[in-house]
Amino acid sequence: MAEDLKTTEAKIAGHRRAIHDHIAKFERYPAAQDKEFALKTIERIQGTIRDLKRRQPRASSSYEDTWRPSRF
């Protein structure tokens, strides 16, 4: 059974908060391996958001859904 839009949006909002936190960590970490770890976490969460949006196409979009570092 498909989730309703409100439930999907709530899940996506939680994932976006996690991405926002990991973006801050990525920017703060000086070591390359720490940055890679934060980036892998961000990419994994973005995949989860893509899956949720695939099941609920009317879900909102935000920069966190596709964020990539400008340089690394």
N, C-alpha and C positions, 0 to 999 in steps of 0.2 A: 504494500500500500504506500502510495506516495505521501510525503510529508506536505503539510500546508506551507504556504509562503511565510507565514509568521514564524513558524518553527525553524525553517531553513534560514531565515534572516537572523534569528537569534544565534544559531550555530555559527554562521558566517561572521557575525559580529565578534564572537569570542575568538575565532581564528584570526581575525584581523588585529585584535588586541595583542595576540601572541606575536604576530608578524611585526607589529609596531615595536614591541619590546625587543625583538631580535634585531631589528634594524638599528636600534639604539646601541645594542651590544656590538653589532658589526662595526659601527662607526667608532665605538669607544675602544675596542680591542686593538692592541698594537701588533700582536703576532699573527702571521699569515695563517697558521693552522687554526687559531681561534676564529679568525674571520671566515675561514672555510667551513668550520663547524656551524657557525651562525647562519651562513648562507645556505648550507644544506638543509638546515631546519626550516628556514624560510621557504625554500623550494618545495619541501615535503608538505608544509601547511598550504601552500598555494595549490598544490595538486589536490588536496582535500577540498579546498574551495571550488576548484574546477569541477570536481565530481558532484558536489552539492548543486552547483549552478547548472550542470548538465541535467540533473534530475528535476530542477526547478528553474526553468529558463527565465522566469520573470524576476529572479533575484537581482538585487542591486549590484553595481560595480563600484570599485574603489581602487585607488592607486596601490594599495597593499596587495591586490590580487595579481599584479604583474610587476611589482617593484623589482628592479635590478640595480646593483651598484653602478655608478658611472665609471669608476675605475677600480681595479683590484689587482 
